[in-house]
């Protein structure tokens, strides 16, 4: 009986499996046919078109106008230097940055670090993609500025703005060639105005901090206000180790550049003015109280340079050694509180005042000598050492 039951059960199992497989396949095929009923292939698609001409909101219109106004002046700067490998073989190295045209004679403003290293070849690419060889005309390492020149027709100079009185929150736009992507514009706001120190040690007073995306290749390009006027020269990013923007970029204020452009073009370097003092101590209300000074702000002269402007005008440096924490200082010198009509509260104000003048000019320096207020005319020298 058991021998007969086993073949019977095996036959039932095989029949059931065959029935299941054939039935499931047919159902799936039928379901697939049902699902595909909605598919159509018309000869022509009926698309919903936008009604009327394209319009832009006020913010978009500002973006577009700034780009149209700024782009023709922005250039790509390509520099080629020659390095040597382990076997002293010449190896060309190429770097890229940005710049912008400042006059119809072909002068272009960019960063010092974009063209440093005595490049063997320097090439400018305009916004219309035409390329021209360029020559370095002037260098100013202390402000990270450089002027190069090309010989080209129909150039469109940028409109220079005013970086004095910029406020945090003001809209700004950066146009340049990040990663070689020419004609790229980003936007943001002014995040802060602060002194910064670049990787090579260059200090820039009143640098413009912005969250507009600035990346490698943007260096030397313009930072624009909402009227398309240049208010800064993009110079560096705070990348926290990454080779791209982290939302913190910096620009050299355009007023600092305008103050030295004539010297860069005429002499190839900056004949920076100097009062002829060595060292200046910014005074805070706390220090003023401790020292018994007549004003709670200003710059205390540490020393005057013999034979220079301040010395000839009779300004006095410190005559008594003291310590500010562990730092030795000289006290007893004149306290500078104004140059011309500009109040001097700290070293940034002093640097700003110097940038507004040229070597050889005579300025009115307001000082306190002990408790006595005096106005002393000082003829500015060309900076060598000191302030």
C-alpha positions as CSV (number, residue, x, y, z in Angstrom):
1,X,0.0,0.0,0.0
2,X,2.8,2.4,0.9
3,X,4.6,1.6,-2.3
4,X,1.6,2.6,-4.3
5,X,1.0,5.8,-2.2
6,X,4.4,7.3,-2.8
7,X,4.1,7.5,-6.7
8,X,0.6,8.9,-6.3
9,X,1.7,11.8,-4.0
10,X,4.7,12.6,-6.3
11,X,2.3,12.8,-9.2
12,X,0.0,15.2,-7.4
13,X,2.9,17.4,-6.4
14,X,4.2,17.7,-9.9
15,X,0.7,18.4,-11.3
16,X,0.2,21.1,-8.7
17,X,3.5,22.8,-9.5
18,X,2.8,22.8,-13.2
19,X,-0.6,24.3,-12.7
20,X,0.7,27.1,-10.4
21,X,3.5,28.1,-12.8
22,X,1.3,28.2,-15.9
23,X,-1.5,30.0,-14.2
24,X,0.8,32.7,-12.5
25,X,2.5,33.4,-15.9
26,X,-0.8,34.0,-17.6
27,X,-2.1,36.2,-14.8
28,X,1.2,38.3,-14.9
29,X,0.9,38.6,-18.7
30,X,-2.7,39.7,-18.5
31,X,-1.9,42.2,-15.7
32,X,1.0,43.6,-17.8
33,X,-1.4,44.1,-20.7
34,X,-3.9,45.9,-18.5
35,X,-1.2,48.1,-17.0
36,X,0.0,49.2,-20.5
37,X,-3.4,50.2,-21.8
38,X,-2.8,53.9,-20.7
39,X,0.5,54.3,-22.7
40,X,0.2,56.5,-25.7
41,X,2.6,57.7,-28.4
42,X,1.0,60.8,-30.1
43,X,2.5,62.3,-33.2
44,X,2.9,65.7,-31.4
45,X,3.1,66.5,-27.7
46,X,0.8,69.2,-26.3
47,X,2.9,71.3,-24.0
48,X,1.7,74.1,-21.7
49,X,3.5,77.2,-22.7
50,X,4.3,80.2,-20.5
51,X,1.8,83.1,-21.1
52,X,3.4,86.4,-22.2
53,X,7.0,87.5,-22.2
54,X,9.5,86.5,-19.5
55,X,9.4,89.0,-16.5
56,X,11.9,89.4,-13.6
57,X,11.3,90.5,-10.1
58,X,13.2,93.6,-8.8
59,X,15.9,91.5,-7.2
60,X,16.5,89.5,-10.3
61,X,16.6,92.7,-12.4
62,X,19.4,94.1,-10.1
63,X,21.4,90.9,-10.5
64,X,21.1,91.0,-14.2
65,X,22.0,94.7,-14.5
66,X,25.1,94.3,-12.2
67,X,26.3,91.4,-14.4
68,X,25.7,93.2,-17.6
69,X,27.5,96.3,-16.3
70,X,30.4,94.4,-14.7
71,X,31.2,91.5,-17.1
72,X,32.8,93.5,-20.0
73,X,35.5,94.8,-17.6
74,X,36.4,91.5,-16.0
75,X,39.3,89.5,-17.4
76,X,41.0,86.1,-16.9
77,X,44.7,86.3,-16.0
78,X,46.8,83.3,-16.9
79,X,50.4,83.3,-15.8
80,X,53.1,80.7,-16.7
81,X,56.2,80.3,-14.6
82,X,59.0,77.8,-15.0
83,X,60.0,75.4,-12.2
84,X,62.7,72.7,-12.2
85,X,62.2,69.0,-11.5
86,X,64.6,66.7,-9.6
87,X,66.8,66.4,-12.7
88,X,66.8,70.2,-13.3
89,X,64.5,69.9,-16.2
90,X,62.3,72.9,-16.9
91,X,58.6,72.3,-16.0
92,X,56.1,75.0,-17.0
93,X,53.5,75.7,-14.2
94,X,50.3,77.6,-15.0
95,X,48.2,79.6,-12.6
96,X,44.9,81.4,-13.1
97,X,43.2,84.4,-11.5
98,X,41.0,87.3,-12.4
99,X,41.3,91.1,-12.9
100,X,39.4,94.0,-14.2
101,X,40.1,96.8,-16.7
102,X,40.7,100.3,-15.1
103,X,41.2,102.5,-18.2
104,X,41.1,102.4,-22.0
105,X,44.9,102.3,-22.2
106,X,44.7,98.6,-21.2
107,X,45.7,98.9,-17.5
108,X,44.3,96.0,-15.5
109,X,44.2,95.7,-11.7
110,X,44.6,92.3,-10.1
111,X,46.3,90.7,-7.1
112,X,50.0,90.6,-6.5
113,X,49.9,86.9,-5.7
114,X,48.2,86.2,-9.1
115,X,51.3,87.4,-11.1
116,X,54.1,87.0,-8.6
117,X,57.1,84.8,-9.3
118,X,58.3,86.6,-12.5
119,X,56.0,84.8,-14.9
120,X,57.6,83.8,-18.2
121,X,54.3,84.3,-19.9
122,X,51.3,86.4,-18.9
123,X,48.1,86.3,-20.9
124,X,44.8,88.1,-20.6
125,X,41.5,86.7,-21.8
126,X,38.7,89.3,-22.2
127,X,35.0,88.6,-21.7
128,X,34.7,88.3,-25.5
129,X,37.3,85.4,-25.3
130,X,40.0,87.3,-27.2
131,X,43.5,86.8,-25.8
132,X,46.3,89.3,-25.4
133,X,49.8,89.1,-24.0
134,X,50.3,91.3,-21.0
135,X,53.2,93.0,-19.2
136,X,53.5,93.7,-15.4
137,X,53.5,97.4,-14.9
138,X,53.6,97.8,-11.1
139,X,53.5,95.7,-7.9
140,X,52.4,96.4,-4.4
141,X,53.0,93.4,-2.2
142,X,51.8,95.2,1.0
143,X,48.3,95.6,-0.4
144,X,48.4,92.4,-2.6
145,X,47.9,94.5,-5.7
146,X,49.4,94.5,-9.2
147,X,48.8,96.4,-12.4
148,X,49.3,94.7,-15.8
149,X,48.8,96.2,-19.2
150,X,47.6,94.9,-22.6
151,X,47.4,96.5,-26.0
152,X,43.8,96.0,-27.2
153,X,41.0,98.1,-28.8
154,X,37.5,99.0,-27.5
155,X,38.2,98.2,-23.8
156,X,35.4,98.8,-21.3
157,X,36.8,100.2,-17.9
158,X,35.1,99.2,-14.7
159,X,33.4,102.0,-12.7
160,X,35.3,102.6,-9.5
161,X,33.1,103.0,-6.4
162,X,33.9,104.1,-2.8
163,X,34.7,101.7,-0.1
164,X,34.5,104.3,2.7
165,X,31.3,103.9,4.7
166,X,30.4,100.4,3.7
167,X,28.1,98.7,6.1
168,X,27.5,95.1,7.2
169,X,24.5,93.7,5.5
170,X,25.0,95.6,2.2
171,X,24.6,93.4,-0.9
172,X,27.7,92.6,-2.9
173,X,28.5,90.7,-6.1
174,X,31.7,88.9,-7.2
175,X,32.5,88.3,-10.8
176,X,35.5,86.3,-11.9
177,X,36.8,83.0,-13.2
178,X,36.6,80.4,-10.3
179,X,38.3,77.1,-11.3
180,X,38.7,78.6,-14.8
181,X,34.9,79.0,-15.3
182,X,35.0,82.4,-16.9
183,X,32.3,85.1,-16.3
184,X,30.9,83.5,-13.1
185,X,28.9,85.8,-10.8
186,X,28.1,85.1,-7.2
187,X,26.4,87.3,-4.7
188,X,26.1,87.8,-0.9
189,X,26.4,90.5,1.7
190,X,29.2,92.3,3.5
191,X,29.7,90.2,6.6
192,X,32.2,92.4,8.4
193,X,35.0,95.0,7.9
194,X,38.2,93.8,9.6
195,X,41.9,93.7,9.4
196,X,43.3,90.4,8.1
197,X,46.7,88.7,7.6
198,X,47.2,86.8,4.3
199,X,49.1,83.5,4.2
200,X,52.3,85.3,3.2
201,X,52.0,87.6,6.2
202,X,50.6,90.6,4.2
203,X,48.3,92.7,6.4
204,X,45.3,94.3,4.9
205,X,43.5,97.0,7.0
206,X,39.7,97.3,6.6
207,X,39.4,94.2,4.4
208,X,35.8,93.5,3.3
209,X,34.5,90.1,4.5
210,X,31.7,88.6,2.5
211,X,29.8,85.4,2.2
212,X,29.6,85.7,-1.6
213,X,31.2,82.5,-2.9
214,X,34.9,83.2,-3.7
215,X,36.9,80.3,-5.0
216,X,40.4,79.7,-6.5
217,X,40.5,81.7,-9.7
218,X,38.4,84.6,-8.3
219,X,41.5,86.3,-6.9
220,X,42.0,89.8,-8.4
221,X,38.4,90.0,-9.7
222,X,36.0,92.8,-8.6
223,X,33.7,92.9,-5.7
224,X,30.7,95.1,-6.8
225,X,27.9,96.9,-5.1
226,X,24.3,96.8,-6.3
227,X,25.0,99.6,-8.8
228,X,27.8,97.6,-10.5
229,X,30.6,99.8,-9.0
230,X,33.8,98.2,-7.8
231,X,34.2,98.5,-4.0
232,X,36.9,95.8,-3.5
233,X,39.4,93.4,-5.1
234,X,38.7,89.8,-4.2
235,X,41.9,88.4,-2.6
236,X,41.5,85.3,-0.4
237,X,39.2,82.8,1.2
238,X,39.0,81.3,4.7
239,X,38.8,77.7,3.6
240,X,39.6,75.8,6.8
241,X,41.9,73.5,4.8
242,X,39.5,73.0,1.9
243,X,40.5,74.3,-1.6
244,X,37.1,76.0,-2.1
245,X,34.8,78.6,-0.5
246,X,33.5,78.1,3.0
247,X,31.4,81.2,2.9
248,X,34.1,83.5,4.2
249,X,35.9,85.5,1.6
250,X,37.9,88.8,1.8
251,X,38.5,91.7,-0.6
252,X,41.0,94.6,-0.6
253,X,39.0,97.9,-0.2
254,X,39.0,99.8,-3.5
255,X,40.0,103.0,-1.8
256,X,43.3,101.4,-0.7
257,X,43.9,100.5,-4.4
258,X,42.9,103.9,-5.7
259,X,45.4,105.6,-3.4
260,X,48.3,103.8,-4.9
261,X,47.3,103.2,-8.6
262,X,49.0,106.3,-9.9
263,X,52.3,105.3,-8.3
264,X,52.0,101.8,-9.6
265,X,51.5,103.0,-13.2
266,X,54.0,105.8,-13.1
267,X,56.8,104.3,-11.0
268,X,56.1,100.5,-10.9
269,X,55.9,100.6,-7.1
270,X,54.2,102.5,-4.4
271,X,55.8,105.6,-3.0
272,X,53.9,105.2,0.2
273,X,53.7,108.3,2.5
274,X,55.0,108.1,6.0
275,X,54.9,110.3,9.1
276,X,58.4,109.2,10.0
277,X,57.5,107.5,13.3
278,X,58.5,104.0,14.4
279,X,55.8,102.2,16.2
280,X,52.5,103.4,17.4
281,X,50.5,102.2,20.4
282,X,46.6,102.4,19.9
283,X,45.1,103.9,23.0
284,X,41.9,102.6,24.7
285,X,40.0,104.3,27.5
286,X,41.5,101.9,30.0
287,X,45.1,102.6,28.9
288,X,44.3,106.4,28.8
289,X,43.2,106.2,32.4
290,X,46.2,104.2,33.5
291,X,48.6,106.6,31.8
292,X,46.8,109.8,32.6
293,X,46.4,110.9,29.0
294,X,44.3,113.8,27.9
295,X,42.3,111.8,25.4
296,X,40.9,108.2,25.6
297,X,41.7,107.4,22.0
298,X,44.5,107.9,19.4
299,X,48.0,106.5,18.6
300,X,50.8,107.1,21.1
301,X,54.1,107.7,19.3
302,X,56.8,105.2,20.4
303,X,59.7,106.8,18.6
304,X,60.4,109.2,15.7
305,X,62.9,108.4,13.0
306,X,65.8,110.9,13.0
307,X,65.7,113.3,10.0
308,X,62.3,112.3,8.8
309,X,59.0,114.3,8.7
310,X,57.9,113.9,12.3
311,X,61.4,114.6,13.7
312,X,61.7,117.8,11.5
313,X,58.3,118.9,12.7
314,X,59.2,118.5,16.3
315,X,57.0,115.5,17.2
316,X,58.2,113.6,20.2
317,X,58.5,109.9,20.9
318,X,58.4,108.1,24.2
319,X,61.1,108.7,26.8
320,X,60.2,106.2,29.5
321,X,60.1,102.4,29.2
322,X,57.1,100.6,30.6
323,X,55.4,97.2,30.0
324,X,52.0,96.4,28.7
325,X,51.6,92.8,30.0
326,X,54.9,91.3,28.8
327,X,55.4,93.7,25.9
328,X,57.8,96.6,26.4
329,X,56.5,100.0,25.3
330,X,57.6,103.6,25.5
331,X,55.5,106.2,27.2
332,X,55.7,110.0,27.4
333,X,55.5,110.6,23.6
334,X,53.0,112.7,21.7
335,X,49.4,111.3,21.3
336,X,48.1,111.6,17.7
337,X,44.3,112.1,17.7
338,X,43.7,113.5,14.2
339,X,45.3,114.0,10.7
340,X,43.6,116.8,8.9
341,X,39.9,116.5,9.6
342,X,40.1,112.7,10.1
343,X,40.0,111.4,13.7
344,X,42.7,108.9,14.5
345,X,41.5,106.4,17.0
346,X,43.8,103.5,16.2
347,X,46.4,102.2,13.7
348,X,43.7,101.4,11.1
349,X,42.7,105.0,11.1
350,X,46.3,106.1,10.8
351,X,46.8,103.7,7.8
352,X,43.6,105.0,6.2
353,X,44.7,108.6,6.6
354,X,48.1,107.8,5.0
355,X,46.4,106.2,2.1
356,X,44.6,109.4,1.4
357,X,47.9,111.3,0.9
358,X,51.1,111.2,-1.1
359,X,54.7,111.5,-0.2
360,X,55.8,115.2,-0.2
361,X,52.4,116.5,0.9
362,X,52.1,118.4,4.2
363,X,49.4,117.4,6.6
364,X,48.0,118.9,9.9
365,X,48.6,116.5,12.7
366,X,46.6,117.1,15.9
367,X,48.4,115.8,19.0
368,X,48.3,116.0,22.8
369,X,51.6,116.7,24.5
370,X,50.8,115.9,28.1
371,X,47.6,117.9,28.5
372,X,48.3,120.5,25.8
373,X,46.5,120.1,22.5
374,X,48.6,121.2,19.4
375,X,48.3,121.2,15.6
376,X,51.6,120.5,13.9
377,X,52.3,120.6,10.1
378,X,54.2,117.5,9.0
379,X,55.6,116.9,5.5
380,X,55.2,113.3,4.6
381,X,58.2,111.3,3.5
382,X,58.3,108.3,1.2
383,X,57.9,105.2,3.4
384,X,61.0,103.1,4.0
385,X,60.7,101.8,7.6
386,X,58.3,102.6,10.3
387,X,54.8,104.1,9.9
